[in-house]
Amino acid sequence: MTLPNILAEGRYLLIDIESTGLSVNTDEPVQIAFGTIDHGITGLRGYYTLRPHLAPLKEGSTAKHGFTAEKLAHSPQFAEIAAELRGFAEGRIMLGWNVLRFDYKILTRMFEGWAPTTPQLDPDVLDVFAWEKKLSPPDGGKHNLAAACERWGVSLTNYHDAWHDCRVTWQLFCVLAHRFPDFGALPPRAACADLPRKE
């Protein structure tokens, strides 16, 4: 089967974060899952668990993802993995679920504040959440990851595990690319958000 253009031509860094809380201004990642997918072929994939610098883990977040201060006590801090993560992003589009409103904002703040000697993260970003919402029927209901998976027939069994959320986000992206030919035919960067760039 021929891949839609948006899959065949894209070089993506699939990414998802679990964090200390829901504030993009103060909270920090405790798990970053990632995968490289170039021209439809899966490459390197993995995840980091991270010990927060300053942000305490909030009970509501721990209840969702299961990470505690004790579990993260021997994990690296963000500055220790920043250069490696920046290398994976080089030349790739950052792709994720709700990545524009959450993951991208947290990551760019972490690079600025905790890894200032590492080249800053400044990728094009393709948010599957935004496209799923745009392509769904007007009365399609909720647009969280669980609802989107149910709507498009993608299995979601381990919600709020970063790597699993990455995997199902990619599956949703593929479903949308096949189901909507105009979307699938887009050049990958034409589907990205137009982010304000720093001078």
SEKE-677563 format. One line per field, with one value per residue: residue number from 1; x, y negated, z negated of N, C-alpha, C in turn. Coordinates in steps of 0.05 Angstrom, whole numbers, plus 5000, padded with zeros to 4 digits. Atoms other than C-alpha are relative to their C-alpha. Example, Ala and Ser with C-alpha at 12.3 -4.5 7.8 and 13.67 -1.06 7.14 Angstrom:
k	1|2
nc1	5018|4984
nc2	5024|5024
nc3	5000|5001
cac1	5246|5273
cac2	5090|5021
cac3	4844|4857
cc1	5018|4985
cc2	4976|4978
cc3	5000|4986
//
This chain:
k	1|2|3|4|5|6|7|8|9|10|11|12|13|14|15|16|17|18|19|20|21|22|23|24|25|26|27|28|29|30|31|32|33|34|35|36|37|38|39|40|41|42|43|44|45|46|47|48|49|50|51|52|53|54|55|56|57|58|59|60|61|62|63|64|65|66|67|68|69|70|71|72|73|74|75|76|77|78|79|80|81|82|83|84|85|86|87|88|89|90|91|92|93|94|95|96|97|98|99|100|101|102|103|104|105|106|107|108|109|110|111|112|113|114|115|116|117|118|119|120|121|122|123|124|125|126|127|128|129|130|131|132|133|134|135|136|137|138|139|140|141|142|143|144|145|146|147|148|149|150|151|152|153|154|155|156|157|158|159|160|161|162|163|164|165|166|167|168|169|170|171|172|173|174|175|176|177|178|179|180|181|182|183|184|185|186|187|188|189|190|191|192|193|194|195|196|197|198|199
nc1	5017|4985|5004|5007|4976|4993|4985|4977|4979|4994|4980|5013|4994|5025|4993|5021|4989|5014|4988|5006|5027|5011|4992|4977|4982|4985|4996|4977|5004|4989|4995|5002|4998|4995|4994|4994|5013|4992|5012|5018|4984|4994|4972|4993|5022|4993|5011|4984|5013|4984|5004|5006|4982|5014|5030|5008|5020|5027|5014|5017|4983|4990|5022|5004|4978|4987|4973|4998|4973|4983|4994|4984|4977|4975|5002|4985|5015|5004|4976|4984|5009|5009|4985|5008|5027|4997|4989|5021|5019|4988|5010|5026|5024|5010|5027|5012|5028|5001|4972|4996|5009|4988|4973|4982|4996|4984|4973|4984|4993|4979|4975|4992|4993|4984|4979|4995|4976|5008|5016|5028|5018|5016|5009|5028|5016|5025|5016|5020|5024|5012|5010|5022|5023|5008|5010|5022|5026|5006|5013|4984|4996|4976|4976|4976|4988|5018|5023|4991|4995|5026|5013|4986|4995|4973|5000|4986|5001|4982|5001|4982|4973|4991|4995|5025|5014|4986|5008|5027|5001|4991|5022|5020|4989|5002|5028|5010|4987|5012|5028|5005|4979|4989|4981|4978|4984|4985|4972|5000|4997|5024|5019|4989|5009|4982|4992|4984|4971|4985|4980
nc2	5024|5024|5018|5028|5017|5011|4979|4991|5021|5013|4991|5008|4992|4995|5005|5003|5006|5000|5022|5004|5012|5009|5028|5002|5021|4993|4971|4989|4972|4977|4980|5009|4978|5011|4982|5012|4986|5013|4990|4977|4978|5005|4998|4999|5007|4996|5020|5008|5009|5023|5011|5029|5019|5015|4996|4976|4983|5005|4975|4993|4990|4974|4981|4993|4987|4981|5007|5012|5010|4977|4985|5017|5010|4994|5007|5024|5025|5006|5009|4977|4986|5020|4999|4977|5005|5020|4986|4985|5019|5014|4994|4986|5014|4990|4991|4989|5006|5025|5007|5029|5013|4988|4989|5020|5023|4991|4994|5024|5013|4985|5006|5027|5003|4980|4991|5024|4997|4982|5014|5000|4984|5019|4984|5001|4983|4990|4992|4981|5008|5022|4989|4982|5017|5013|4980|4985|5012|5022|4990|4976|4996|5010|4998|4991|4977|4976|5003|4999|4972|4986|5010|4991|4971|4995|4989|5016|4982|5008|5029|5015|4991|5017|4986|4990|5023|5005|4980|5004|5025|4994|4985|5019|5016|4983|4997|5025|5004|4982|5005|5026|5002|5027|5001|4982|5010|5024|4999|4999|5026|5016|4992|5008|5025|5023|5010|5024|4995|5019|5014
nc3	5000|4998|5023|4994|4998|5026|5014|4984|4997|5025|5020|5025|5027|5015|5028|5020|5027|5026|5014|5028|5001|4974|4993|4981|5010|5024|5003|4986|4991|5015|4979|4972|4981|4973|4979|4974|4978|4976|4975|5007|5012|5028|5007|5029|5018|5028|5018|5023|5024|5009|5027|4997|5012|5021|5001|5014|4988|5010|5005|4978|4979|5009|4998|4971|4987|5018|5008|5026|5005|5007|4975|4982|5015|4987|4972|4993|4997|4972|4987|4994|4976|4981|4975|4986|4990|4979|4977|4988|4988|4978|4974|5001|5009|5025|4996|5025|5006|5016|5003|4998|5024|5024|4999|4988|5018|5022|4990|4994|5026|5013|4986|5007|5029|5013|4982|4984|4983|4978|4980|5008|4984|4984|4977|4991|5017|4989|5023|4991|5013|4985|4974|5006|5006|4975|4981|5011|4996|5019|5024|5006|5028|5013|4984|5014|4986|5002|4983|4972|4994|4997|4975|4976|5002|5009|5027|5021|5023|5022|4999|5018|4998|4978|4976|4989|4988|4974|4980|4990|4985|4973|4987|4992|4978|4976|4993|4988|4974|4981|4998|4988|4979|4998|5022|4994|4977|5007|5007|5030|5013|4995|5021|5026|5011|4995|5026|5000|5003|5015|4984
cac1	5000|5026|5038|5004|5054|5051|5077|5124|5160|5162|5219|5188|5207|5147|5145|5103|5116|5090|5102|5100|5034|4996|5028|5071|5102|5126|5120|5175|5179|5187|5183|5198|5183|5207|5213|5244|5203|5233|5194|5146|5202|5209|5279|5306|5255|5260|5246|5279|5255|5277|5286|5253|5296|5247|5175|5145|5104|5030|4985|4938|4995|5026|4958|4956|5026|5052|5118|5138|5198|5225|5220|5256|5310|5365|5342|5382|5361|5341|5408|5440|5398|5385|5440|5420|5347|5366|5405|5344|5303|5353|5321|5256|5186|5163|5098|5052|4984|4969|5043|5034|4998|5038|5100|5131|5122|5151|5210|5230|5226|5269|5322|5323|5325|5361|5404|5424|5491|5455|5429|5357|5300|5265|5230|5169|5112|5055|5000|4957|4906|4894|4886|4841|4795|4794|4780|4728|4653|4626|4585|4642|4644|4705|4775|4820|4865|4818|4758|4798|4822|4751|4727|4779|4785|4854|4867|4886|4904|4956|4936|4986|5046|5088|5112|5043|5014|5068|5049|4975|4986|5025|4970|4919|4962|4966|4891|4877|4928|4894|4822|4829|4866|4873|4908|4950|4973|5001|5075|5095|5117|5054|5015|5056|5036|5066|5102|5130|5206|5254|5300
cac2	5000|4932|4885|4817|4762|4734|4801|4819|4752|4734|4739|4738|4737|4768|4744|4746|4719|4739|4684|4660|4624|4587|4518|4504|4446|4482|4558|4604|4670|4735|4779|4762|4815|4807|4842|4824|4840|4822|4832|4880|4923|4928|4915|4903|4903|4898|4856|4818|4815|4750|4723|4654|4594|4552|4570|4617|4676|4661|4716|4714|4725|4781|4815|4814|4834|4869|4832|4812|4774|4840|4874|4815|4805|4836|4811|4758|4685|4651|4618|4687|4711|4645|4651|4721|4702|4641|4687|4731|4668|4643|4639|4670|4645|4652|4692|4708|4703|4633|4621|4547|4529|4573|4613|4561|4505|4546|4570|4502|4473|4530|4518|4444|4452|4516|4530|4460|4484|4534|4507|4488|4531|4495|4547|4545|4576|4620|4627|4689|4663|4600|4639|4692|4637|4603|4667|4697|4688|4624|4665|4714|4704|4696|4688|4718|4776|4830|4802|4794|4866|4891|4848|4874|4946|4942|4985|4946|4992|4956|4883|4834|4877|4832|4885|4916|4847|4836|4901|4888|4816|4843|4893|4837|4795|4853|4865|4792|4790|4850|4830|4758|4756|4680|4684|4743|4707|4647|4635|4650|4579|4550|4587|4556|4499|4431|4418|4350|4352|4318|4265
cac3	5000|5020|4961|4962|4977|4906|4880|4937|4941|4867|4818|4748|4676|4642|4570|4507|4436|4368|4319|4247|4262|4316|4315|4376|4337|4275|4282|4307|4345|4306|4368|4440|4492|4563|4629|4696|4757|4824|4889|4854|4824|4749|4723|4653|4597|4522|4462|4405|4334|4301|4231|4227|4211|4170|4187|4136|4161|4154|4126|4185|4234|4193|4191|4268|4287|4224|4216|4145|4118|4091|4160|4193|4140|4182|4250|4287|4289|4354|4368|4370|4429|4465|4517|4535|4542|4583|4630|4642|4660|4711|4780|4757|4745|4673|4674|4615|4584|4557|4567|4584|4520|4473|4491|4537|4486|4429|4470|4496|4425|4399|4453|4437|4361|4347|4409|4432|4462|4508|4575|4564|4589|4647|4691|4735|4697|4722|4670|4683|4633|4674|4739|4707|4681|4749|4788|4741|4752|4719|4670|4658|4583|4539|4567|4514|4533|4507|4544|4609|4604|4595|4653|4702|4677|4645|4584|4521|4463|4421|4420|4388|4402|4447|4495|4503|4516|4570|4604|4606|4629|4688|4703|4702|4747|4797|4794|4809|4866|4899|4885|4909|4976|4976|4908|4929|4992|4954|4953|4881|4864|4894|4839|4783|4738|4754|4689|4672|4678|4632|4661
cc1	5018|4995|4991|5026|5009|5016|5026|5023|5009|5023|4990|5015|4974|5007|4976|5013|4979|5014|4991|4972|4993|5007|5024|5020|5018|5006|5022|4994|5011|5004|4997|5004|5004|5004|5006|4987|5006|4989|4984|5014|5008|5030|5004|4975|5009|4987|5020|4980|5018|4993|4995|5021|4987|4971|4994|4979|4973|4985|4984|5016|5012|4979|4996|5023|5017|5028|4999|5029|5020|5008|5020|5026|5027|5000|5016|4982|5001|5026|5018|4992|4993|5014|4992|4972|5000|5011|4978|4981|5012|4989|4973|4978|4991|4970|4990|4971|4999|5027|5004|4994|5014|5029|5020|5007|5018|5029|5016|5007|5022|5027|5010|5010|5020|5022|5008|5025|4995|4985|4971|4983|4981|4989|4973|4984|4974|4984|4977|4973|4985|4988|4976|4975|4990|4987|4975|4973|4994|4988|5015|5005|5026|5025|5025|5010|4983|4976|5008|5006|4975|4987|5012|5009|5029|4999|5017|4997|5016|5003|5018|5026|5011|5005|4975|4985|5013|4990|4972|4996|5009|4979|4977|5008|4998|4972|4990|5012|4987|4970|4993|5022|5012|5021|5024|5018|5017|5030|5003|5002|4976|4978|5007|4988|5021|5007|5016|5029|5014|5021|5028
cc2	4975|4982|4973|4983|4990|5020|5006|4979|4988|5013|4989|5008|5002|4997|4997|4997|5007|4981|4999|4989|4989|4972|5000|4979|5009|5030|5011|5029|5020|5024|4987|5024|4988|5023|4985|5016|4984|5014|5025|5023|4993|5004|5004|4993|5006|4979|4994|4998|4979|4992|4970|4983|4987|5006|5026|5016|4995|5027|5009|5012|5027|5022|5009|5016|5018|4992|4985|4989|5023|5015|4984|4991|5004|4995|4975|4975|4992|4992|5023|5014|4980|5002|5024|4997|4980|5013|5016|4981|4988|5009|5014|4981|5013|5007|5012|4992|4976|4989|4969|4986|5010|5008|4980|4977|5009|5005|4975|4985|5015|4995|4972|4998|5019|5012|4977|5002|5019|4983|5003|5017|4981|5015|4990|5020|5008|5012|5018|4993|4978|5010|5019|4984|4987|5019|5016|4987|4979|5010|5025|5005|4990|5005|5006|5025|5025|4998|5002|5029|5016|4992|5012|5029|5007|5010|4983|5016|4991|4970|4988|5015|4987|5016|5011|4977|4992|5020|4996|4974|5005|5016|4982|4983|5016|5004|4975|4995|5018|4993|4973|4994|4972|4995|5017|4990|4976|5006|4998|4973|4982|5006|4990|4973|4979|4988|4974|5008|4978|4987|5008
cc3	5000|4976|5009|4998|4972|4983|5015|5001|4973|4985|4973|4975|4985|4970|4982|4972|4979|4982|4970|4996|5027|5008|5019|4991|4977|4998|5018|5008|4980|5018|5027|5018|5028|5020|5025|5021|5025|5025|4995|4986|4972|4995|4971|4984|4972|4982|4978|4977|4987|4972|5003|4986|4975|4997|4985|5016|4987|4997|5024|5023|4993|5003|5029|5010|4981|4991|4973|4997|4994|5026|5017|4987|5014|5030|5006|5000|5030|5014|5009|5026|5022|5027|5017|5013|5023|5026|5015|5016|5026|5027|5001|4990|4974|5003|4974|4997|4981|4995|5000|4973|4975|5003|5011|4981|4976|5009|5006|4975|4986|5014|4992|4971|4989|5018|5019|5019|5024|5021|4995|5020|5015|5025|5011|4984|5014|4977|5010|4987|5016|5026|4995|4995|5026|5019|4990|5007|4979|4974|4989|4971|4990|5018|4983|5014|4999|5018|5029|5007|5004|5026|5025|4998|4993|4971|4981|4974|4976|5000|4979|4995|5025|5026|5013|5014|5026|5021|5010|5015|5029|5015|5009|5024|5027|5009|5014|5028|5021|5005|5014|5021|5002|4978|5006|5022|4993|4998|4970|4987|5004|4979|4972|4992|5007|4974|5002|4994|4985|5018|4991
//
